[in-house]
């Protein structure tokens, strides 16, 4: 209780940078990128510009709201971790009331934009994703099971599907496949970070896989999930949703990803886990960029 009270007592009044810090804009930017690709892939030509802009802003605001709620729920552990010690709460620059008010305003605005100017399906799915990340993952799964990131990964994988539904008003098979790619990518991506930040999570008492089952077991799981991810990322080509440009591009990306996963298992250099984590971010952005390029090359008959 003393820790919570201390985290809610301000040393300075929060500024606009502190509110932006609650939004995790680097994460939101990757989510919006995958959303835009999902939106573009759902139509044969160029999607309506107004739908693209409104959907991106609406989902971006809702994702930022979920991130702000995440900050509030994690405020009692963030000060124990070097990775999160610079956030507004550990630095005593934010109160829970201010952060939750901010989250309520931008979250409501984002969902309302989607409901009014896009469609109800996208608005509802975005709301479910917000609740899934902010409540089910952060408040429940994160502290309950080392499989938290696997189960909770559904919420983080939603953006490309939201882009798809924004223009089709339906949950199509290809839209679900785009979501499945991120879902399969999330465990090896995040567990690489967990290995690098194992001591942080131990101090915070968060049951991440390296702490509950050991680093060697986690490395093996990363390799196994990488193989699953590789199979999943081939499905767009197998199902006819993409062409040779995507197949060649994703194969090159997968070879590199598999290299890092195998290196973790067989070389066992602890510094490789952070290198793999950084590459995994480049990987998912490049994969969706190649999907988009392939889509429009096919439209041009290339």
C-alpha positions in Angstrom: 0.0 0.0 0.0 2.8 2.4 0.8 4.3 1.7 -2.6 1.0 2.6 -4.3 0.6 5.7 -2.3 4.1 6.8 -3.1 3.6 6.2 -6.8 0.5 8.5 -6.7 2.2 11.4 -4.9 3.5 13.9 -7.5 6.9 15.5 -7.3 6.0 17.7 -10.3 2.8 18.2 -12.3 2.6 16.0 -15.4 3.3 17.7 -18.7 2.3 16.8 -22.2 5.4 14.7 -22.7 4.3 12.6 -19.7 0.9 12.0 -21.2 2.6 11.0 -24.5 4.8 8.7 -22.5 1.7 6.8 -21.3 0.8 6.0 -24.9 3.8 3.8 -25.9 3.9 5.5 -29.3 6.6 3.3 -30.7 4.4 0.2 -30.1 1.3 2.0 -31.4 3.2 3.0 -34.5 3.9 -0.6 -35.4 0.3 -1.5 -34.7 -1.0 1.3 -37.0 1.4 0.1 -39.7 0.0 -3.4 -39.6 -3.6 -2.0 -39.5 -2.9 0.1 -42.7 -1.6 -3.0 -44.5 -4.6 -5.0 -43.5 -6.9 -2.2 -44.7 -5.1 -2.0 -48.0 -5.0 -5.7 -48.6 -8.8 -5.9 -48.1 -9.5 -4.0 -51.3 -8.3 -4.6 -54.9 -7.2 -1.0 -55.4 -6.6 2.0 -53.2 -8.8 2.1 -50.1 -10.8 5.2 -49.3 -8.5 7.8 -47.8 -11.0 9.0 -45.2 -11.5 5.4 -43.9 -7.8 4.9 -43.7 -7.2 8.1 -41.8 -10.1 7.7 -39.4 -9.4 4.1 -38.7 -5.8 4.7 -38.0 -6.6 7.6 -35.6 -9.4 5.7 -33.9 -7.4 2.5 -33.3 -4.3 4.5 -32.4 -6.3 6.4 -29.7 -7.8 3.2 -28.4 -4.4 1.5 -28.3 -2.9 4.5 -26.5 -5.7 4.3 -24.0 -4.9 0.7 -23.4 -1.2 1.5 -22.9 -2.1 4.2 -20.4 -4.2 1.8 -18.4 -1.3 -0.6 -18.6 0.9 2.0 -16.9 -1.6 2.5 -14.1 -2.0 -1.2 -13.4 1.8 -1.8 -13.5 2.7 1.3 -11.5 3.6 -0.8 -8.4 6.1 -2.9 -10.4 7.5 -0.5 -13.0 9.8 1.2 -10.4 11.5 -2.2 -9.8 12.6 -2.7 -13.4 15.4 -0.8 -15.2 13.5 -1.0 -18.5 10.5 0.9 -17.0 12.0 3.0 -14.3 11.9 6.1 -16.5 8.1 6.0 -17.0 5.9 8.7 -15.6 4.7 6.7 -12.5 8.1 5.6 -11.3 9.4 9.1 -11.7 6.4 10.4 -9.7 5.2 12.6 -12.5 1.7 11.2 -12.8 -1.3 10.1 -10.7 -3.5 7.2 -11.4 -6.6 9.5 -11.6 -4.9 11.7 -14.2 -3.8 8.7 -16.3 -7.2 7.0 -16.1 -9.0 10.2 -17.0 -6.7 10.6 -20.0 -7.2 7.0 -21.0 -11.0 7.4 -20.8 -11.0 10.5 -22.9 -8.8 9.2 -25.8 -10.2 5.7 -25.6 -13.8 6.9 -25.8 -12.9 9.3 -28.6 -11.2 6.5 -30.6 -14.0 4.0 -30.2 -16.6 6.7 -31.0 -14.8 7.7 -34.2 -14.8 4.1 -35.4 -18.5 3.6 -34.5 -19.7 6.8 -36.2 -17.5 7.0 -39.3 -16.2 3.5 -39.9 -18.5 0.7 -38.8 -19.8 -0.9 -35.6 -17.9 -4.2 -36.1 -14.5 -2.4 -36.1 -15.5 -0.4 -33.1 -16.6 -3.5 -31.1 -13.5 -5.4 -32.0 -11.3 -2.5 -31.1 -13.0 -2.2 -27.7 -12.6 -6.0 -27.1 -8.9 -5.7 -28.0 -8.5 -2.7 -25.6 -10.1 -4.7 -22.8 -8.1 -7.8 -23.7 -4.8 -6.0 -23.4 -5.5 -3.5 -20.6 -7.5 -5.8 -18.3 -7.3 -9.5 -19.3 -3.6 -9.5 -20.1 -2.2 -6.7 -17.7 -4.4 -7.2 -14.7 -4.9 -11.0 -14.8 -2.7 -13.1 -17.1 0.6 -11.1 -16.7 0.7 -12.0 -13.0 -0.9 -15.4 -13.1 0.9 -17.5 -15.7 4.2 -17.6 -17.7 2.0 -18.3 -20.8 0.6 -14.7 -20.4 2.1 -13.4 -23.6 0.7 -16.4 -25.6 -2.8 -16.1 -24.3 -2.9 -12.3 -24.2 -1.3 -12.0 -27.6 -4.7 -12.1 -29.3 -5.3 -8.5 -28.3 -2.0 -7.3 -29.7 -2.5 -9.2 -32.9 -5.9 -7.5 -33.7 -4.8 -4.3 -35.7 -4.5 -5.9 -39.2 -7.9 -7.5 -38.7 -9.3 -4.2 -37.7 -8.0 -2.7 -40.9 -9.6 -5.5 -42.8 -13.0 -5.0 -41.2 -12.8 -1.2 -41.6 -13.3 -1.5 -45.3 -15.2 -4.9 -45.6 -17.4 -4.7 -42.5 -16.7 -8.5 -42.1 -14.2 -10.8 -40.6 -12.6 -12.5 -43.6 -10.3 -15.4 -43.8 -7.3 -13.3 -45.0 -8.0 -10.8 -42.3 -7.8 -13.5 -39.7 -4.6 -14.8 -41.3 -2.9 -11.4 -40.9 -3.9 -11.5 -37.3 -2.5 -15.1 -36.9 0.9 -13.9 -38.2 1.3 -11.4 -35.4 -0.1 -13.9 -32.9 2.5 -16.5 -33.9 5.3 -13.8 -34.0 4.6 -12.4 -30.5 6.0 -15.2 -28.2 9.5 -15.5 -29.8 9.6 -11.7 -30.1 8.7 -11.1 -26.4 10.4 -14.0 -24.8 13.7 -12.8 -26.4 13.2 -9.6 -24.4 12.3 -11.6 -21.3 15.6 -13.4 -21.4 17.5 -10.1 -21.6 15.4 -8.6 -18.8 15.1 -11.7 -16.7 16.4 -10.0 -13.5 14.0 -7.1 -14.0 11.0 -9.4 -14.1 12.3 -11.4 -11.1 12.6 -8.2 -9.0 9.1 -7.3 -10.0 7.7 -10.7 -9.3 6.2 -11.2 -12.8 6.2 -14.9 -13.7 7.8 -14.6 -17.2 8.9 -17.9 -18.8 12.7 -17.5 -18.2 12.0 -17.0 -14.4 9.6 -19.9 -14.0 11.0 -22.5 -16.4 14.6 -21.3 -16.9 16.5 -19.6 -19.7 17.4 -22.8 -21.5 13.7 -23.9 -21.7 12.7 -20.4 -22.9 15.4 -20.5 -25.7 14.0 -23.9 -26.9 10.4 -22.4 -26.8 11.6 -19.5 -28.9 13.0 -21.9 -31.5 9.8 -24.0 -31.6 7.5 -21.0 -31.8 9.8 -19.5 -34.6 9.2 -22.7 -36.6 5.5 -22.3 -36.1 5.7 -18.6 -37.1 7.6 -19.5 -40.3 4.8 -22.0 -41.3 2.1 -19.4 -40.5 3.9 -16.7 -42.5 3.8 -18.9 -45.6 0.1 -19.3 -45.5 -0.7 -16.0 -47.4 1.2 -17.5 -50.4 -0.2 -21.0 -50.0 -3.8 -19.7 -49.8 -3.4 -17.4 -52.8 -3.5 -14.2 -50.9 0.0 -13.1 -52.0 2.5 -13.8 -54.8 6.1 -14.5 -55.4 7.4 -11.1 -54.2 6.0 -11.9 -50.8 7.2 -15.5 -50.8 10.8 -14.5 -51.6 10.8 -11.6 -49.1 9.3 -13.5 -46.2 11.6 -16.4 -46.9 14.7 -14.1 -46.5 13.2 -12.6 -43.3 12.4 -16.1 -41.9 16.0 -17.3 -42.6 17.3 -14.4 -40.6 14.8 -14.9 -37.8 15.6 -18.6 -37.6 19.3 -17.8 -37.5 18.8 -15.7 -34.3 16.5 -18.3 -32.7 19.0 -21.1 -33.4 21.9 -18.9 -32.2 20.1 -18.4 -28.9 19.8 -22.2 -28.4 23.2 -23.3 -29.6 25.5 -20.3 -28.9 23.9 -19.3 -25.6 25.3 -15.8 -25.6 22.9 -13.8 -23.4 23.5 -10.6 -25.5 22.0 -12.3 -28.5 18.5 -12.3 -27.0 18.4 -8.5 -27.2 19.7 -8.5 -30.7 17.0 -11.0 -31.7 14.4 -8.8 -30.0 15.4 -5.8 -32.0 15.5 -7.7 -35.2 12.0 -9.1 -34.5 10.6 -5.6 -34.6 12.3 -4.9 -38.0 11.0 -8.3 -39.1 7.3 -7.7 -38.5 7.4 -4.2 -40.0 9.3 -5.5 -43.1 7.0 -8.5 -43.5 3.9 -6.3 -43.6 5.6 -3.8 -45.9 6.4 -6.7 -48.3 2.8 -7.9 -48.1 1.7 -4.4 -49.2 4.3 -4.2 -52.0 3.3 -7.7 -53.2 -0.4 -6.7 -53.2 0.1 -3.7 -55.4 2.5 -5.4 -57.7 -0.1 -8.1 -58.3 -2.6 -5.3 -59.0 -0.2 -3.9 -61.6 0.2 -7.4 -63.2 3.8 -7.8 -62.1 
